[in-house]
Amino acid sequence: MAMIKTKPQSKWRKLGAATLGLAMVAGLTGPLAPVAGAAPIEDATQLSLTPDLIWDVDVRSGLARHTATYQTLIWDLQELDGVMYAGGDFTEVVAPDGTRTSHSFLAAFDLDSGKWISTFKPQLDGLVYTLSVTADGNLVAGGEFDGGVALLDPTTGAAIAGFDPTLDHSWGNPAVFTVEAFGNDIYAGGRFVRGDDAAGVQIDVDNLAKLDIATGAVDPAWTPSVEAVLYGDKFSERIQDIEIDPVRGRIYVGGLFGSVNGDPTSGSFAVLDPTTGATIAGRPVVDNPVIFVYDIALDGDLVHYGGKENFTITVDADTFTRQTDILYTNNGDHQVITPGANTLWVGCHCWRAAFTAPPPQNPFAPPVDAVDVNAVIGIDRATGEVLPLTFDLRGAAGSWDILEDANGRLWVGGQFTRGGDRRLTGLARFSVQQDPAGALTACAVERDGTQALVSWEGNGELAGADRYIVRRSVAGGTAFWRGRTAVDARSFADSDRSGALSYTVEAWVGPTLVGPVACVENIVGTPTPTDLRSALVTRERVVLNWVANGEIEIARDGVVIATDADGWYTDRTVASATTYVYEVRYTGAADWSEPITVTTN
């Protein structure tokens, strides 16, 4: 398998904090957008495949006209100064306990806790497709709203005074799918046909424009033309992504189009002059029937690009010579590409096999060593191999953006229906796995028709946990949140209901899952209405649970075998296939509880 020859370098347009300095190459003059240090996920195989329990987004607006058939909730993510911004087509933010708050199109989340930041309140009248950051730390949003591009204060979301773009479409709001802030300009691409210059004169533009970063005025000297291509049964064109290459002084443009500036060799992927908009000779080979490039990622001396049908290609940035085998999936377009510290991340609406192979390769006939994936693919940058990562995600539209954050976690935005055996709709985050040893070791459920008592064993404190979360599934359906307890708790009382119920208990460190355990329904006898509540039986032990205040004596077959005060006792001196009778009472009291009879396995 071909090696990926590269040095670790993150996609600069996706990061924020310090600056890279000045670029003075072929018309690209000025400071680059703010960037953070290299993404720190050293070993992606150490990531938990279960999403963290953080805030989410939900409920599409119904306002999309350019992407009405898409189900995507989050289109783009942007990290800046300890905050993760998410733009998309949503009208609610959702707390981990299911509480919903109205908030539309662009939201901010704390990088550490994953909590929604309610003080960030941009006033946008349509969905957000793309995000970028200016050199002075302002947030740029592009989307399907009035003007097409917004310049926002990253703390409050307020519009920056003086910036008033006027991009428009022939039949309504524009769709800006990609924005790149660079120096004194913002490059924008999507579906729009006009905008005003600095004098307020309306000029024609063709799905590509360069805006003044202070005013939003269109640069009349940069107006490349975009020609349509037959797609399905009609001619269509759109710019899906722009990537700036400051070292080589050029701009890469990808999308659905037959050509740019009439150049017949520029379909789907074009290389443009940043000052004039003219087409620059040379570009990667875009193999038929590939006619739709969704994303382009500059990665040091490499360029990655991918799209429809189901592919990601890596080429040398100077010669455009293919450097590796093509990454294929047997279903689902590749919608985003993000170079991480040691992993090349690819997002897609693919839910089965991913593999690398030389072209031509039928992506619907994967080899036997293909890796099953769910919306996110990781490629080892040292070996070029698909990593064995099957993230616990379900959905339809899948991933539309992926980021490694400054804390060594992986953020994924798009559209999903579940993750971690719970409802998850638009935003997922994955952390490095914690050691679950001792967090949870056993769980039992006792039902009496009125109450379902969930009882567990564990040492969550020793595993670093700070709470337990109880979830319930009815009749084999999705497990939903039922309650939260302190880390020193050992039981949770839920209302009983008819039908088959199953419970899980999870130990959490902040937003990170450290260990789940399935609860076994106790079938060793009828629960008593007095002190002794349940018993969990295995071959080598019997675990007793009771409700009381004070020291308790535990008797087995009429003989006191122990005293305890924490509501739990584990009898490890039992033999297999043997029947025992247990009772408890307060120390010194005369009366025992009603007995529970237990037969070990």
N, C-alpha and C positions, 0 to 999 in steps of 0.2 A: 504494500500500500504506500502511496506517495506520502512524503512528509510535508507538513506545513512549515515552511521556512519563515519564521517571523520572530520579532521581539515582542514581548507583552506590551500592548498599548491600547488603552481604552478608546472607544469612539468619542472624540472630543466634543461633539455637539451634544452629548448626553450628560455631561458632567458639569459641576460648578464648584468654585471656591477661589483658586488662584488663577493667574493668567499665564499663558505660554509665551507672552512677549509680543513682538512685532513681526509681521510678515510683510516683505517688500518684494513680492514676486509677481511679475506679469499682471499688474493692475490690482493685486490683492494687497492693499495697504491699510495698516492699522492693527490694533490689538485683536487677538482672537477672543472668542467668547470665553468666560471664566471656566476653568476646569479644576477638578479635584485630582488627587493622586491616583495612581493605578488601582483599579478595583482589586480587592484583597482576597478573593476566593482562591485559595491556593490549591485545594483539591476538591473538585466539584462532587466527587463520589462520596464525600463526607456530608453532603447536604441531606437533611431529612427530606423524604419524598412526600411528607404530609405537610400541607400548608399551615403556617402560623395562624393563630387566632387573632386577627386584626380586623379593623374596620373594612367595609366593602361599599360598593355602589350598586344601584339597581334602578329599574324602571326607565325604559327608553322614553324620549320625549314625544315621538311621533312627528317631529318637525323636519327630519332629514328628507331632502329631495334628491340629493346626488348619490346617497348611499341607502336609499329606503329599503332595499332588500337585504341589507346586512343586519346581523343581530348584535353587532359589537357594542359593548358598553364603554370600554376604555380603549382609546385609539393610541394614546401616547403617554409616556412617563418622563419626568424630568427631575433629577435630584439637584438641590441647591441649598447649601448651608444648613444641613440637618433636617431638611424637609423633602418629602417626596410629593411632587405635584402630579395629578392624574387628570388628563383631559379626555372627554368623550361625549357620549350621548346618554346621559343619565339624569335623573331628576331627584334622586334620593341618595343619602349616605346611610349606611346600616352599621350599627354597633354590633359587637360580638354577641350580645344577648338578644339581638333581633330588633332592637329599638330603631325606628326609622325617623329621619329628619329630612325635610325638604331642602335640597341644595342641588343646583344644576350645573352641568357641563364642565366645570373645572374646580377641583377640590385639592386641598393640601392635607398631608398626613405626616405626623411626627415620625422621623426615621427610626427611632428606637422603639417606641411603644406601638406604632401603627395606628395611633389614635387620630381621629379627624380633628383638624385645627379649625374651630368654628369662627375665628376672627378673620380668616381669609375669605373675603366675600366679593369676588369679581361680579360685575353686572354685564353679562353677555346674553344676547337674545337668541343664541343658537349653539349648536354643538361644536366641540373643539376636536380637531383632527391631529394637531401637531403642536409641539412646544420646543422652544429654544431659549437661550439666555444671552443677553448682551454682555459686552466687556465690562460695563459698569454695574452688572448684577441685576438688571431688570428682566422680567419674564416676558417672552414673546409667545403669543398664541395665534394659531391660524385655524380657521374653521369655516363653518357655514353660518356666519352671522354678519351683521351690518358692517361693511368695510372690509371684511375678510381677514384682517390682521389686527391684533390688539397688543399694545405695550403696557405692561401692568407692574405695579408695585408688588414685589414678592411677599411682603408682610401683610398688606391689607387687601390686595387684589384691585385697588383703585387704578383707574386709567391714568397713564402718565400724560400730563398736560402738554398740549402742542402736537401730539401724535394723532393724526386724523386721516387714515388711509381711506381710499374710495374704490377699491376693487369691486367689480360688479359682474354679474352674468347677464345674458340677454333676456332671461326669463325669471330673474329673481336674485336671491342672495348668491354670492359666489361660493365655491368650495375651495378652500386653501388646504391642500393635503400635506404640504411640507413647507417649513420656513427654516432658514439658516441665517442667523445673525453673524455678521462679520465686519469688524471695523465700524465704518459709518453707514453701512448698508444692511438691509434685510432682503435676502433672495427668497422669493415665494413661487410656489408651483401648485397647480391644481386644475380647476375648471373655472375660468373667468375670461372676460373679453375686453374690459376697459378699466381705466382709472385716470385720476387727475394728476397732472404734473405740478411743479412748484408754483406755476402761475394760475393754477385752477382750471387749466384747459384740459378737457377730456381727450385722452388719446387711446388708440386701440392697442391692446396687448393680447397675446395669444397663449393663455394658460401659463405664462412665465412672466415675472416682473422683478425689477430691482427697486426697492423702496428706500427713501432717505430715512435713516434711523431716528431723526429728530422730528420730522414732519409727517412721514408716511407717504410723501409725494412720489409718484412713479418717475423713474429715470427714463426720459424719452430716447436716450442713446442706447438703451439695452432692451430691445424688443425682438427677441428671436421668434420665428414663426414655428408653429407646431402643426403638422399635417396629419389628418386622420388615417386610420387603417380599418379595413373590414374586419369586424369582430362579431362573430355570430352572424346575424342577418342585417347588420347596419354598420355604417362607418362611425367610428368613435375615436376620441383622443382625450387624454388626461395625463398630467404630470403627477406621478405618485411620490417621487423622492428626489431631493437635491443633496449632493454631497460635495463639499468644497475641499479641494486639494491645494493648500497654500504653498507647499513645497514646490509643486510643479506648475503652479499658476494656472489652474483650470478648474472647471466645475463639471461634475458628472450629473447627468439627468436621466432618470429612469421612469418608465410608465407604460401607458398604452398609446402608441402613436406610430404612424408609418414612417415619419421622418421629421427632422428639425431643419429649418432653413432650406428645405427642398433637397437636402443631401440624401440620396437613396440608400446610403450605407448606414444611416443613423437611427433606424427604427428600433424602438424599445429602449435603447441605451445610446445617449449622445454625449459628446464632450464639447464644452462650450468655453469661449473666451470670457473671462469675468468682467471685462470692460466693454466690449462691443457686442457680446452675445453671439458672435460668429461661431460656426461649427469648426472645431479643431480636428484635423485629420487623425485617424487612428482611434480604435475603440476595441473592446472585447468582442469576440464572436458570440452572437446570440443565436443559438441553434434553433432552427425550425423543429417542431411547431411552437417553440417558445415565442410569445409575442407580448408578454405582459411582465415587466419588471416591477416588483413591489418595493424592494429596498436595495440600497447600495451602501456599503460600509467601507470607508477608508481605514486601513489597518497597517500603518507604517509603510512598508514597501509593497503591500498587497492591497488589492481591491476585491471585496466579496460582493456578489449580487445574486439575487434570487427572485422567484416569483412563480408564475404559472407556466408550465405545469410541473409542480412538485420538485423544485431543484434549487440548489445553491452552488455557485461556481466561484472559484478563487483564481485570480490572475495576478501577474506581476504588474505593479502600478506604472512602470516605465514602458514595458513592451506589450502589455496586455496578453502575454503568453500564459496559457493555463498552467497552474502550478500543482494542482492536486486532482485526484479523482473527484467527480461530481458527487455531491450529497443529494440522494434521492429519498423520497418517501413514496409509499405505494398509494397514498391518497392525501389530498390537502395541499393547497398552495403554500409556499414559503413567504411569509408576510413581513418578517423582521429579522435582521441579522445584527448581532451585537458582539464585538470582540471583547472578551473579558481578560482578566490577568493571565489565566492559563487555559481558558476554555472559549471556544467560539460557540456562541449561543444562536440558535435558529428557532424562530417561533412560527407556528403554522396551525391550520385546522386539520391536523393529521393525528390519527389515534391508533396507528398500527406500526408497520415496519419502517425503520430508517436504516440506510446503508450507503456506503460509498462504492462507486464503480466508474470505470472509464466509459465515455459515450461511444456509440449510442447504447442506451440501456432502457429497457421497458420498465418504468417505475412501478408498474402493477404486477411485476413478477419478481419479488424480492428474493435474495439468496437465503439459504438456510441459516446463516449467521447474522441476519438482520436483527436489530434491536427494537423491541416494542417501545413506542414512545406515546406520550399523551401531551400534545400541543407544544412541547418544549424539547428541543434536541441539543445535546451537548457534544461538542467535538473536542477531543484532546489536541491542543495545539502543538504538542511535541511529536505525537505519533500520527495524527490525522484520523484516529479511530473514533467511531461513535461510542460514547460512554454509555454504560449500562444504567441509564437513568430513566425510569418509568414513573414520572411524577403522578401523584394521586389527584388527577384532574379529569373531569368529564365536561362535555359541552358540545357546541356546534361550531361557532366562529373561531374558537381557540385563541391563540396568542397574537396580539398585534404590537406589543412592545415588551422588551426584556432588558433589565438593568441589574448589574452588580452594584450594590451600594457601598458606601464608605465603611460600613460595619461588617462587611463580608457576608451579606445576605443577598438572595436573588429575588427580585421583584418581577412579577409577570402581570401584564394587563391585557384584557380582551373580553371575551364572553365565555362563561362557563355555567354549568348547572349544579355542580357539586365538587367538593374537594375535601379530602380527609373524612369521608363518610358524613359530610354535613353540607348544608346549602352554602354555595359560594358562587357568586354571579359575575364579578368583573375584575377583582383585585386579589392576587395571591402573592404571598411572600414565603420563601423557604429559607430556613436557617440551618447552620451546621448542627448535626445531631448532638444532643446532650446524652450523657450516660444515664440510662434509665434504671440502673441497678438500685433496687430498694425503694424506688418511688411508689410502686404498687406491686403487690405479690399475689393477691387473691381478692375475689369479690363474689358476694352472694346476694340473691334477691329473695325476699320472703313476702308472699302476697296472701292477703286474707279476704279479698273482695272489696275492701274499703281502702286499704293502704298497701303500697308496695315499698318495703323497706330495703334500701340498697346499702349493703355493709361491705367494707373492704379492709384489707390489711396493707401496710406499707410504711415506709420511712421517707416521706416526701422531702422532709427537711434535709436529710443526708444526701439526697440527689439534687439539692438546690431548688426544689419546687417551692412555690409560694401559694398554691391553691389547687383544689381539685374541681373538675368539671364533670357533671353527670349528664349523659345523653340517653335518650330512649328511642327505640325503634318499635313501631306497631306493625304487626303482620309482615315483618321482613322488609319494611320500607326504610327510607332514609332516617338516620339517627339525628334527632333534633335535641337542642339544648334544653335541659330540664332544671338545672340548678348549679350553683357554685358554692363551695364550702371552703373554710379556712384549711390550711395545710395540716393542722392538728386534728381535724375532724376524721371520723371513721364511719360515718353513716349519713344517709340522706333519705328522708321520708317523702315519697311521692304518692299522689292519689292513684289508686288502682282503677283499672278499667277492664272491660271484657276484651277477650281476644289475646293473641299471642304477643307478649311484650319481651323485648330484650334490652338490656342496659349495658353501657360501657362507662367506665370511670377513667378520666384522663388527669395526669399530673402535668402542671404547666409551670415554666419559669418565665414570668412576664408573658410575652406573646408566643413563646416557644414551647411546643409539646415535648415533654421528656419521657413520657411513657404512658400508653393506654393499656387497659386490661378489660376483657369481656367478663361480664358478671354471669354466674351460673345460678339458675333458679333453684332454690333449695327444695328438694323433693323428699326429704328424710322424715317429714312428719308435719302435722298441722301446727302452725305457729300458736304459741300460748298467749293469752291476754295479760300475763303477768310479766315478771322480770326477764326471764330467759327468752330471747327473741328468735334466734336462729343458730344453725350450725352448718358450717361448710366442711364437707367430708372429702378427704383424699385417702390414698392407700396408707400414708405414713402419719397422718395427723387429723385431728378434729379441731376446728376453729369455732369457738363460742363467742356470741355477741349478746350483750344485754343492755338495758337502760336502767341506770341507777345513779345515785349520788352517795359516794362513800365506799368503803372497803367491802368487798364481796368475797364470800367463801364459795369455792367450786367443789362440788362433790361428784364423784363417779362411782356408780354402783353403791351408793350409800356411804362412801368413805371420802372425807375431805382431802383433796389432793393439792389445793393451792388457794391462795388469796390474791386478789387483784383489785385495782381501782380504776383502770382506764377504759373499761367497757369491752375489753377483748381478752381472751385467753386461748392459747394454742396448746393442745394436749398432744405431745409428740411421743408419748409412751404407749401408743395403741398398737394392736396387732391387726393384720389384714383379715378380712372376712369374719369379723367379730362384732357382736352387738354390745353396746354400752348404754347406760342410762345416766344422764347428767341432770343436776339440779344446782341452783344457786340461791344464796340468801345473804342478807346483810350479816356481817361478822357479829356474832353474839346473839342474833335473833333466833326465835324459836321456829318460825315457819319457813319452809323451803318453797321455792317456785314450783309450778307444775313441771314435771320432768319432760325431757326430750329424749326419745330413744334413737340411737344412731347405730347404723351398721356400716362398718368400713368396707372399702372395696377389696 
